[in-house]
Structure formats: structure tokens, C-alpha cells
Amino acid sequence: MNIQEKIEIKLKQNLPSILIKVINESYKHSVPKGSETHFKIEVVSNEFENKSLLNRHRLINDILKEEFTLIKACSLHTFTEEEWKKKNNSTINSPNCVGH
């Protein structure tokens, strides 16, 4: 099982959610082909209701602490269902790495 699958499974098992999207963005960086070093994670969950951005990220960090020791970078995008709808069900695209 690869790191991306482990992240998806752990989030689904530990966080009631409407949407979980884990995107391997390693290809945008100067790493060998097939690497799993850079991720973008989008989570829509009403568990985030009345939680600050910091506390939302802490929740994700606690769930994925083992996986985060295996990767270099992770961009977290956490929303309640209402916030997600206001964003038109999308986030911004991540830029390519400067060295890529």
C-alpha cells in the first residue's frame, strides 16, 4: 500500500467527512519519478465546525502523524460543508516547485 492510500484510509476511518481528496503533487517537485513526498489534502467535514484553522490542522496532524514522518510537505485545505459550498467545491491549484 502506498503512502497516498494510507493517508486516505486513515482519514476515512478517523474523521467523519463529506469529502476526502488526497493528491500526490510530487511530480511538481525535483524528486524522482514515482515519489510520494509532496501532498495536497482536501477535507470537508462538519467536525471542523467552530474549530479554528489551527485546530483543524492539529486534528489532521494527529491522525496522520505516522505518515507525516514519511513525506516532505503537505498542503492542508480543511472546510465545513458550508465553507466548501462557498468555495464552489474547489480549492486553488498548487504552484510548481521553483526548482522543477
One Martini backbone bead per residue (centre of mass of N, CA, C, O) as a GRO file, in nm:
protein
  100
    1MET     BB    1   0.097   0.036   0.023
    2ASN     BB    2   0.067   0.357  -0.019
    3ILE     BB    3   0.066   0.667   0.116
    4GLN     BB    4  -0.195   0.773  -0.006
    5GLU     BB    5  -0.373   0.537   0.093
    6LYS     BB    6  -0.316   0.568   0.396
    7ILE     BB    7  -0.433   0.849   0.424
    8GLU     BB    8  -0.720   0.791   0.328
    9ILE     BB    9  -0.791   0.570   0.533
   10LYS     BB   10  -0.739   0.725   0.797
   11LEU     BB   11  -0.940   0.951   0.748
   12LYS     BB   12  -1.197   0.774   0.705
   13GLN     BB   13  -1.172   0.630   0.996
   14ASN     BB   14  -1.131   0.930   1.179
   15LEU     BB   15  -1.326   1.119   0.978
   16PRO     BB   16  -1.603   1.265   0.936
   17SER     BB   17  -1.707   1.293   0.588
   18ILE     BB   18  -1.767   1.427   0.259
   19LEU     BB   19  -1.453   1.488   0.186
   20ILE     BB   20  -1.164   1.314   0.038
   21LYS     BB   21  -0.850   1.452  -0.089
   22VAL     BB   22  -0.559   1.296  -0.233
   23ILE     BB   23  -0.264   1.459  -0.362
   24ASN     BB   24   0.002   1.390  -0.565
   25GLU     BB   25   0.270   1.652  -0.601
   26SER     BB   26   0.563   1.550  -0.675
   27TYR     BB   27   0.582   1.621  -0.987
   28LYS     BB   28   0.636   1.941  -0.902
   29HIS     BB   29   0.916   1.823  -0.818
   30SER     BB   30   1.260   1.745  -0.731
   31VAL     BB   31   1.193   1.422  -0.797
   32PRO     BB   32   1.150   1.116  -0.841
   33LYS     BB   33   0.979   0.914  -1.010
   34GLY     BB   34   0.712   0.809  -0.795
   35SER     BB   35   0.694   0.986  -0.569
   36GLU     BB   36   0.608   1.046  -0.199
   37THR     BB   37   0.642   1.386  -0.076
   38HIS     BB   38   0.385   1.554  -0.199
   39PHE     BB   39   0.080   1.701  -0.061
   40LYS     BB   40  -0.277   1.728  -0.108
   41ILE     BB   41  -0.541   1.811   0.128
   42GLU     BB   42  -0.893   1.751   0.121
   43VAL     BB   43  -1.142   1.853   0.371
   44VAL     BB   44  -1.486   1.770   0.440
   45SER     BB   45  -1.618   1.871   0.764
   46ASN     BB   46  -1.827   1.907   1.050
   47GLU     BB   47  -1.590   1.883   1.261
   48PHE     BB   48  -1.494   2.194   1.198
   49GLU     BB   49  -1.692   2.319   1.358
   50ASN     BB   50  -1.571   2.575   1.554
   51LYS     BB   51  -1.282   2.559   1.424
   52SER     BB   52  -0.985   2.634   1.383
   53LEU     BB   53  -0.737   2.602   1.166
   54LEU     BB   54  -0.536   2.489   1.368
   55ASN     BB   55  -0.728   2.261   1.483
   56ARG     BB   56  -0.770   2.116   1.218
   57HIS     BB   57  -0.470   2.050   1.168
   58ARG     BB   58  -0.424   1.894   1.429
   59LEU     BB   59  -0.618   1.668   1.368
   60ILE     BB   60  -0.471   1.566   1.116
   61ASN     BB   61  -0.190   1.530   1.244
   62ASP     BB   62  -0.278   1.311   1.445
   63ILE     BB   63  -0.373   1.101   1.233
   64LEU     BB   64  -0.083   1.149   1.042
   65LYS     BB   65   0.194   1.120   1.199
   66GLU     BB   66   0.327   0.880   1.053
   67GLU     BB   67   0.311   0.986   0.754
   68PHE     BB   68   0.469   1.262   0.809
   69THR     BB   69   0.753   1.109   0.834
   70LEU     BB   70   0.753   1.032   0.499
   71ILE     BB   71   0.731   1.337   0.427
   72LYS     BB   72   0.788   1.679   0.323
   73ALA     BB   73   0.487   1.775   0.220
   74CYS     BB   74   0.172   1.957   0.321
   75SER     BB   75  -0.146   2.053   0.203
   76LEU     BB   76  -0.413   2.204   0.384
   77HIS     BB   77  -0.778   2.165   0.326
   78THR     BB   78  -1.030   2.296   0.544
   79PHE     BB   79  -1.389   2.218   0.564
   80THR     BB   80  -1.695   2.288   0.567
   81GLU     BB   81  -1.973   2.258   0.393
   82GLU     BB   82  -2.032   2.561   0.370
   83GLU     BB   83  -1.748   2.652   0.280
   84TRP     BB   84  -1.734   2.477   0.025
   85LYS     BB   85  -1.971   2.608  -0.122
   86LYS     BB   86  -1.840   2.896  -0.128
   87LYS     BB   87  -1.593   2.758  -0.308
   88ASN     BB   88  -1.720   2.575  -0.532
   89ASN     BB   89  -1.580   2.296  -0.476
   90SER     BB   90  -1.281   2.441  -0.441
   91THR     BB   91  -0.938   2.488  -0.504
   92ILE     BB   92  -0.635   2.580  -0.539
   93ASN     BB   93  -0.360   2.558  -0.717
   94SER     BB   94  -0.056   2.437  -0.712
   95PRO     BB   95   0.253   2.515  -0.745
   96ASN     BB   96   0.542   2.491  -0.872
   97CYS     BB   97   0.847   2.429  -0.826
   98VAL     BB   98   1.124   2.616  -0.864
   99GLY     BB   99   1.322   2.352  -0.932
  100HIS     BB  100   1.139   2.216  -1.178
   0.00000   0.00000   0.00000
